[in-house]
Amino acid sequence: MIYGIGTDICDVRRMAATFERQGERFARKVLSDAEFEVWQRRRARWPARGLRYLATRFSAKEAFSKAIGLGMRMPMTWRRCEIANLPSGQPVIVLHGELKDWFDARGLRAHVTVTDETDYAASFVVVEKDTP
């Protein structure tokens, strides 16, 4: 049974402007430690690719927060929600701490997809509830 659906589109140019103002502090606020490491590697090789990675993670976390119906309020936080990739490249949501406990207690599971182009990053999340 579908518990919630969330979608988000992020203007990469807006993300660039925020990054210009706040620098790495912004990336630290939005990304988990594992995401931050990936972001640093991508940014070092190609800055635009690093920026789009940051935008897709931002977008996916916004979409997830909408799908679970909390928005950005406890136990949902930027760093407790991680967007990782399976070896195949498929994006997956990995939750941590209180958010994971809250999510698991409700018997929920999430599916996420992300995409980006030069100026935009978009995400779509479907959260399902296991039925007895």
SULPE-V790215 format. One line per field, one symbol per residue. phi: phi as a letter, one per 30 degrees, with the letter a starting at -180 (. if undefined). psi: psi as a letter, one per 30 degrees, with the letter a starting at -180 (. if undefined). burial: + if it has 24 or more other C-alpha atoms within 12 Angstrom, else -. A space follows every 50 residues. Layout:
phi->???
psi->???
burial->???
This chain:
phi->.dcabbbabbdddddddddddcidedddddcdedddddeddddddaeddd dddedddeddddddddddicicbeddbeddccccbdedjddbcccbhddd dddddcicbbbbbbabbecbbbbbbccccdcd
psi->kkelkklkkkjeeeeeeeeeefbfeeeeeekleeeeeeeeeeeeejeeee eeeeeeeeeeeeeeeeefgfailkgkleffjkjlklfffkklkkllbeee eeeefghlkkkkklllaefkkllkkkklkkk.
burial->--++++++++++--++--+------++--+++--++-+++-------+++ ++++++++++++++++++-------+++++++++------+++++---++ --+----+++++++++---+++++++++----
